[in-house]
């Protein structure tokens, strides 16, 4: 079926199906992320939340994925909303499940299933469109900082040293503006297809580069998911004005979507919301740490499955949570300070000393 022949209801159904498929495929790549009993600790959002152990964690995870499959083949509004609540519960247990590809899929399900079905297909379509506008617009805005320019330029010089320096420098400074314009151009009939071509090109290049570099395969489905979703959603879309997706049928359900796509990302600039959940992708704002083990007794007491990730550094041992989480969960460690402090305290539990303040030191290595 050609894209221009899809009606509004078909577009909504396709985009929801693509979101669920993207979620499930990525989950197959990261199976241990959904278990609570593994060689990497879960990072709960709340200190005293009950954490189901084996075999109940496995049963809960399987149940969640069965519900996603049911929604894929027999979509129901109540089931879609229940899946959103189920995912929220799983993230309360382990914040590492708040990866942007999973979060985007869940927001898509929220936009699809939040509204009554009869007579609301247009507003549902606009709610999903808001999500993709926010994805590219905020990702570009978040890159408008000097550290991003330094890191991006360094990466380009490392992998593309054969390209003239001036061209790499110009491209580096254009990247944030190009990306935010991708989001803005999705709003207008005259520029929508230009934006789609740019988005498809960007995700295609990212996918090729991931295979070329030999890592980050877990985000390949996300890139393909976004290519398919924007083409289905926007290719034949016609709007009365550039602001229609914001203002059409503006009531409390639409306002919920606007909160997640506009207000919460704005609050990130004031420390009010997480970076990854504010569409801050591949920017210098994500802080990644390594942990210096200062105490020899603590180092000796660590379990073998942790010791194997210790690395020598200036006469001390250091631990990279990204390496550890990447090996076990197949995703990077969730880059918020509260998460790394929880992990540090978890490491401290392997020491018998009462004063634990000097056992370890946290160092940000990517800024």
N, C-alpha and C positions, 0 to 999 in steps of 0.2 A: 504494500500500500504506500503510495507516494505521500510525502509529508504534507503537501498542500491540500490533500483530500481528507486529512484527519479532521473530524469535527472536535469541538471543545471537550466533550465527554471522553472521546477516544484519546485525546492528548493527555488528559488528566490520568486516565487509566494506564497509559503507556509510561508516563513519567513515574508514577507510583511503582509500577512493576520494575522499571529500571533501577529505582532506588533500592527496592528489596533485593533484587538480584545482585547489585553492587555490594550490599551489606553481606549477603550470604557468601558470595565468592571471596570477599576479603576475610570473612570469619573462618573460612576453610584454610586460609593462609596463616591465621593467628589463632589456632584452636585453644592453646593453653591460656590465652588472655581471658577466656570465659570461665575458667576454673578458679576456685579459691585456694585449693591445696596444690601447690607447685613449688618449684625452687626459687620463686621470686615472690615476695610478700605482696598481698593486696594492700592498697592505699585507700582506706575508707574515708569518706567525706566527714563523717562524724565519729568521734572517738569510741562511743559505746554501742554502735550499731551491731546487731548480731550477724555473725558471718558463718553461713552454713559450710560445714566441712564435708569431705567425701563420705558417702557417695551422693549426698544431697546436692552438692554444688553441680555435679554432673547432670543430675536429673533436672535441676532448675535450668541449666544451660540448654539441654536438649529440648525442654518444654518451650523455651523462648524461640528456638529456631523452628520448631514445629508450627508455632503460631505465625511466624513470618511466612512459612510455606503456605499455610492456610490462607493468609491474606493475599498471597501472590495469586493463588488459583481461585479462591472464593472470597473476594474482598467484601468486608463488612465494616461499616463505620465504627460500631462498638468495639470490634476486634482491633482495628487500627489504633484507636485511642488506648485500648488496654496494652497493646504492644509498646506504645510510648511510655506508659506508666511502668511497665515491666523493665524497659531499658533504663529508665530513671533509677529504679531500685537497684539494678545491676551496677550502675555507675556510683550510687551511694556506697556500695560495697568496695568498688575499686575504681578510682578516678582514671586509671590508665585506659579504661574503656571509653573515655571521652575523646577519642581520636576524631579528627575533623571529618573523615569520610563517614564514620558511623553517625556522628552528630548531624551532618547534612542530610543523610538518609532519613533520620528520625524527624528532623524538621520538615522534610518533604511529606512524610506521613501525617504530621500534624496539620500542615496546610491543606492536605487532601481531605482529612477526616474530621476536621474541626467544624465544618459548616454542614447544615442540612443539605441533603442531596437534591431535593426538588427545587428547580428554579435558581440554583446558585452556582451553576457550572462556570459562569464567567468570573465570578468573584473568587472561586477556588483557583482558577487559572491565574488570575492576577496575584493571588497570595503566593503561589509557587514562583511566579515571575519575580516577586519581591525577594525571595530567597536567593535567586541567581544574580539579581542585581547587586544584592548585598555582598555576595561571595567575591565578586570581582572588584566592586567599588572599594570596599573596605580593605581588601588585600592590597590594593594599590596605595590607598591612603596610609596604611600602616608601614609601608616601605619608605615613606618620606622622612628619612633620618640619616644622619651621616654614617652611623655604624653599618647600616645596610649597604650604603655605597661602597664603603671600604671592603666589606666582606664579599660583596658581589663582584667587585673589580678584581679582588684577589683570586676568586674562583675562576673568573674568565681568563685571567693571565696564566693561571695554572694549566687550564685545559685547552686554551685557544691562543697560545703565545704567538702563533704564526699570523694572527690577524693584527693589523696596525693598531698601536696603542690608542690613537685618537678615536678610532671607530669603536673600540671596546669602551672607552670612557664615555663617549656620547650615548651609546646604547645603555650603559649602566644608569646614567642620569635620566634617561627616558623611560626606563622600565616601570617605575611607579605610576607615571602619568598614562602610559599606554594601558596599564591594567585597569586603573580606575575609569578610564574612558571606555573600556570594554563594557563596564557596568552601565555607565551613563548612556552609551549609544544603544543599549538594549531597549531603552525607553521610547525611542522615536522611530517611526516608520521609515524615515529616509535613511537612517544610519544603522538600522537593526541588522541587516545582512552583512555590512562591513564588520560589525562587532562579532557576529557569528563566525565569519571567516577567520578573524583574529583569534577568537577563543579556540576554535578547532585547531588552528595552527599551533597555538601555544601548548595545548594539551598534547598534541601529536609530538612536538619537539621534546617536551618533558618526558613522554613515554619512551621515545627513542634514546634520549640521554640516560635514562635509568637503566636500560639494557646495556648501553655502551659502558656506563660506569660500573655495572655489575652489582648494584644494591638498590634498596628501596622498592622492591617488587610489590610490596603490599599496597603501594599507592597507585600501581598501574590500573587496577580495576576502577579506582576513583576517577582517574583521568578519562578513561573510556566511558564511564558512567556520565560524566559531565558533558562530554562530546555528544553522546546520544540524547541526553536530556535537553540541552539547549536547542538542538536541531528540531526535536519533536515539538518543543514548547514554543519556540520563537520564529521558526522559518516562515510560517504563513500567518503569524499573528498580526492583526491590524488593530491599532488603538486610536481613539478619538483625539488624544493628546498625550504628551509625554508623561503627564502626572496621573493618568487614569489608573495605573496599577496601585497607586497610593490612595486615591480618593474614591474609587468606585465602591459603593455600598459600605461606607465607613461606619462600622458598628463594632461592638465589643470584641467579636471574634476576629475581625480584621485587625483590630487594634492589638490583639495578642500577637499576631504575626509581625506587626510593625515593631512591637517591643523587642522581639528576638532579632529582627533584621536591622533596626535603626537605633533604638534607644539603648539597648544593652551594649552593642558595639561602641557607641559614643562613650558610655560609662567606663569602658576599658581604659580610655585615656586618663581617667582619674582613679584608676585602681579598682573600679567597681565590678569588673567582670573578667573572666579568664581570657588570655590571649588567643588561644586556639578557637574558643567559642565566639570570638569577635572577628573571625576571619583574618587573623594575623598569621599569614602563611609565609614561611621562608623569609622571615624578617629577623633583625637583630634583637627584637624584643623578647624572643624566647631564650630564657637563661638555662643553660645546661651546665651541670656541676660535675666535678669529681670530688671524692671524699678521701682526705688524707687520714690514714689510721695512725694516730700518734702514740698509741699505747700497745706495747708488745704483748701484754697479757690478753688484751682484746683480740689482737691479731691471731694469737694462738687458739683462742676459744671459738673463733668463727668456724661454722660448719664447713666441710670440704667443698660443698656445692657453692659456697661463697668464696672460699680461698682461691679457687681456680681462676677467679676474675681479678685477683689482686695483681697489681703491676708495680715493679720497682721504680722509685722516683726520688732522686737525691737522698739516698740512704733510708727512705721510708717506703711504705706500701700505700698505693692509692687504688681506689675502686671507682670505675666509671659506671654509674647506674644505667646509662644508655647501652653500654655493651652488655651488661647483665640482663636488663629488660629485653634488649633486642634478641639475645640468644634464647631466652625462655618464652617471652610473650610475642616475639616477632614484631614489636612496635617500640618506638622510642619512649623513654620515661616521660610522664606527663610534666610539662615544663612550668609548674607553678611552685612558688616557694614553700607553700604549706605541704606539698607532696614530698619535696626533698627533706624537709625537717622531720616529717613522719618516718621516712626511710632511715634518716640518721638516728632517730630515737630507737628504731627497730634494731639497728646494729648495736646500740648501747645495751640492749637486753642481754647480750652475750658477755657482758662484763659484770663482775661481782662488786666492783668498786662503788661506793656510795656517791662520790663526786664524779659525775659523768661529763662535766662541762668541758674537760680538756682531752677527752678520749679521741675526738675526731675534729677535723677542720673542713669546712665546705669551701670550695673554690670554683668560681664561674670561669670556664675555660673558652667560651665562644664569644666573649665580648672584650 
